[in-house]
Amino acid sequence: MGHRRHTRALLGTVGMALLAVTACSQDGATSARTVRELAGGAEAVRAREQVEQEIRTTVDHWDVHTALTLGLVTVDDSCAGGQAKEWFFQDGDDRYKIRCTMYVTAYFGADPHQVPDTIDGILAAGDPETSPIPFGHDFDYATKVVDYYRGTTGDPQGPGTGEPHQLFSAGTATLDWDQVRQQGTRQLVEEPRACAPGVPPVQRCLREPASTGVTTLRREYGMVFRLEFPSRNYFTVYKDG
């Protein structure tokens, strides 16, 4: 009897130790090796390619159906490992093993003398229900922007607010452009950030074409429009399975 009790106690101790190891593993930060393996796995690759292609198809639609001329596309794509268990300040980063996020921005050249027609054409291209362009003539502020550039109304955001430079659609896209009428300092579209060092598939940074920048587009066309897509979390693996 004493021998059996000793055996059961030993097995119980081993079992508790294994549970503790499992819990620590589950609650710990994801290793760099695991992040690389998951980021390069078939499921992550498929999700990455699908999301990027969807966004690029939308960019091509803007290029074909508006007066804007596509000049530069930037893709910033990174996969981050989950953090160790967060006991106090919880933001959810301890719930997953890996999460991959993509940011895509497109830069277009345009004629600064045709801004009202250019923006009005964007709204016309966005009017059909099936259009991937989220701005149409039902967007009252956008029509006021067109009227402002045509000289038929005042500042779209109210007297003294000055020249507009952005259209925003929550969760879909943000369209910015160079100010062309503002007196004094004009707000201009900035150059994209330089690529951060990193190795695919954990980190990817594309500037296509690499030889083109915002300054180059502005010099060639006169002004620049920037179409910025919100971040897309395209691949997540949670610690709990």
N, C-alpha and C positions, 0 to 999 in steps of 0.2 A: 504493500500500500504506500509506504513511504517513498519507494522508488518511482511509482506512478505519479505521485503528487509532485515530486521533484521534476519529472519529465514534463508534466503539464505546465508547471511554473516556468520552466525554461522555454517551452514553445510559446507560452504567452509573452514572455519577454522579447523573444525574437520577432513575434508578430507585431508587437507594439513598435519595435525598432524599425521594421519594414514600413509600417504605416507612417512613422515619423519621417523616414527618408522620402516616401512618396509625397507627403504633404509639403516637405521642404522643396522638393523638386517642382511641385505644382505651383508653389508660392514664390519661387525664385525667378530672377530675371532670365530671359532667354539668352543663351550663349550665342556668340557671333557665328559659330559654326552652324548651329541650328537655323539661324536667320538666313545664312547663305543657302543651305539645303532647301528650305521651304521656298525662298524667293526664286530659286531656279527650278522648282518642281513643275511638272506638266500643268497642274491646275492653275498655278500662279501665272505661268507663261500664257495660257489661254485667256485668262481674265485680263492680263495686261494688254495683249494684242487686241482683244475685243474692244476694250474701253478706248484705247488710242485710235483705233480705226473709226469708231463712232464719232469721236470728236473731230478727227481729220475730215471725215465726210461732211460734217457740218461746216467746217472751215472752207472746204471746196465749194459748198453751196453759196456761201457769202461771196466767194471770189467770182462765181459764174453769174449769180443773179443780182448783183449790185454793181455800182460804179467803182467800187473799191478794187484795188489791184493787190493781190497777195504778194508780200515781199519777204516775210520771215515768219517762221514757226519755231516756238521754243517748247521743249518738253522737259520737265523736271519730275523725275520719278524716283521714289525712294521707299525702301522697306525698313521698318524699325521693329526691333524686338520688344516684347513686353517687359515691364518693370517688375521688381520684386513686390511682394504684398505691401500695399499701401494701407497703413493702419490709421492715419490721421487725415492727411490731405488727399482725398481720393478723387482722381480724375478719370479712372477707368483704364489707365495704362497698365494696370496689373492684371487685367482680365484676359488678355490675349497673348499668344505666343509670338505672333507676327502680324503687322498691319502694313499694307502697301498703299501708297498714296501717289496720285499723279496730278500734276498741274500743267495745263496747256494754254499757251497764249499765242495769238496770231496778230501780226502787224501788217497793215495795208498802207499803200500809198494812195493819195487822192489829190485832186486839183483844189487848191484853196479858194479859187474864184467860183467854184461850183458847189459850195457847201450846202446851200438849201436844197438844191436838186439831188445832191448825193444822199443827204439824210432822208429826204422825201422818198427817194428810190428805195432806201433800206426799208422804210415803213411799208411801201407798196409790196416789196418782196416778202415782208413778214405778215401781210394781210391774210393769205390763205391759211386755213386751219391746219393744213398738213405741213406748213413751212417750219423748218427748224430755227428760223430767225424769230426771236421772241418779242420783237418790237413791231407794232403795226399802227395803223391810223386810229385804232381805238385807245391808244395810249395818249391821253390828253396832253401830258407834259411834252411828249415828243412832238406833237403837232405845234405846240407853242414854240418849241425850239426852231422848227422849220419857219414859222411865221417871223420869228426874231431875225433869222438870217435873211429873210426876204424883205425885211424892213417894214413889216406891216403891224408890228406890236413891239412892246418894250421888253425889258428883261424878263425871261420866263419865270424866274423865281421871285420876282418882285422888284420894285424900283431900287436901283443902287446895287443890285446883286451882280451885275456885270454879265459878261459873256458865258454861256453854258459850255460845258466840256465833257458831259457824261450822260449816258442813258444806262439805267440799271434795271435788271430783271432778277428778282430774288431767286437764288438757286439755279439760275440758267446761264446768265452771262452779264458782263459789264462792258460797255462800249465807251472808250475814251477817245478824245481827239485833241489835236493842237488847237489852241485858241488862235484865231486869225484877226479878230477885231479889237481885242482888249488893248486899251491904252497902257503904255508903260510895260511892265513885266508881264509877259504872257505865260500861261501854264502850258507846258509842252509835254508830250509823251516821253518818258524816260527810256534810256537804253535798258535792255534786259540785264539782269545780274549775271556776272561771270559764273561759269560752271564751277561748282564746288568739287574738290577732289573726291573721287569715289570709284568703285569698281562694280560694273554690272554683274549680276542682276540686282544687287542690293541698292546700288545707286546708279541712275542713268541721267545724263544731261545732254540734250541735243539742241543745237542752234543751227537751223537749216534755212538757207545756206550759211555756213560758218563765216563766210566772207562779207555778209551783209549785216548792217546794223541800222538802228533808227535814224541816225544822222545821214547815212547813205540814202535811205528811202526819202527822207525829207529833202535832201539835195536833188534827188531825181524827180520827185513828184510835186513837191511844194509843201505838203503837210502829211501827217501820219495819223491813222486811226489804229487803236489797239483794241482787240477783242479778247477779253480775259474770261476763261471758264473757271468755275469754282472747282476746288479740289475734289477729286474723286477717290474715295477709299474703295479700291477695287478687289482687294484680297485680304481677308482676315481669318486667322486660325485662333480660336479661343482655347484657353488652357483647360477648360472643363469639357473639351471634346468638340 
